[in-house]
Amino acid sequence: MSIGKGKTVIIGMSGGVDSSVCAAVLKEQGYNVIGMFMRNWEEFDENGVCEASKEYADVITVCEKLDIPYYSVDFVKEYKDNVFSHFVSEYEQGFTPNPDILCNREIKFKVFFEKAMELGADYLATGHYCQNILIDGKHRLVKGNDPGKDQTYFLYTMREEVLAKVLFPIGHIPKSEVREIAKKYDLITANKKDSTGICFIGERNFRQFLSNYIQIKPGKFELLNGEVVGEHQGATYYTLGQRKGLGLGGPGEPWFVVAKDIERNVVIVERGEFHPALYCDDLTATELSWVEKDFVPSTPFKAMAKVRYRQKDQACTIVEYSKDRVKVVFDEPQRAVTQRQSIVFYVDMDGESVCLGGAMIENPGASYFEMNKAVTSKREVTTN
């Protein structure tokens, strides 16, 4: 195929199988492909390994195999100033941030995109599992065809004007097929394990890593009634709905984190996955970001939404909207809606699941526990 004839595309090469296959596919389609590696983190891990250097070595091997030019760009300062400092600040305040969203907004589709355009590229390409489809004359951010790999949740801050110059060459391909393509081209990354951990930093002993940047103090695990049931290693390590790693035993149902009191350094837990303190029907969110620049939802606006990456789409209604805030009511109760995580909205367009954008969760609505408590208190006052 020669659909890319005469067009130059710079592809963000990470050293993984996804970006490697993107490069191979784009070259086959006739594009003038240039591989570019982003160096955003240079510190050594606890084993004395610099992950960036290892990944760049694989980028070089892949690019030489495909006979395409490759370069490395340094965004270490931008990453630390605009992503990592925010990541640390959020944890210090007791929140559980999602660095992938900020990394895409501030690095991949901002400074890296700007660098690609500055160098004369017609397009920037990445190995994200999502699609860029023209619908009604507009570039739409569409879910990838592999439901287990779709990454639009992390990309909701993209703007249409940027999306118009971005290619997602493998967004329509299942991950299993991507690996087969890598084998076809005899790429060193064909069987390479998918990257996990913190964006651009990689897998670490998380508690040890975080303790290098944040002063963390042990504290108490308490029940909602104030009873102390154990000690935790630092409230910032725990997130709403968490079960694993609490270190609380005893007979009965498993323990779950249902709230945190950062001022007192207390993590509040209760037994049972379906404890009413974990569920609410609504939320408010701020820091709105829509892919379509002039999009304004006319309330009530029905959509599907996620409040975390792995969640299935949930039916909801935006019942209140202003420039800075939305209130969302869900058709079904939502579990572990967490402050400073993102809610991302989707609608169906021409049979495609289109990501409209999203917002930062400001406050979950009252939990079922709080509502029951309020009703009980009201009854007691009335009785007296």
Helices and strands as residue ranges (DSSP letters): E 8-12, H 17-28, E 32-39, H 51-66, E 70-74, H 76-79, I 80-84, H 85-92, H 99-103, I 104-111, H 112-118, E 123-125, E 130-135, E 138-143, G 152-155, H 160-163, E 166-167, H 175-184, H 206-211, E 219-222, E 228-232, G 235-237, E 255-261, E 266-271, G 276-278, E 279-290, E 301-306, E 314-321, E 325-335, E 342-349, E 352-364, H 368-383
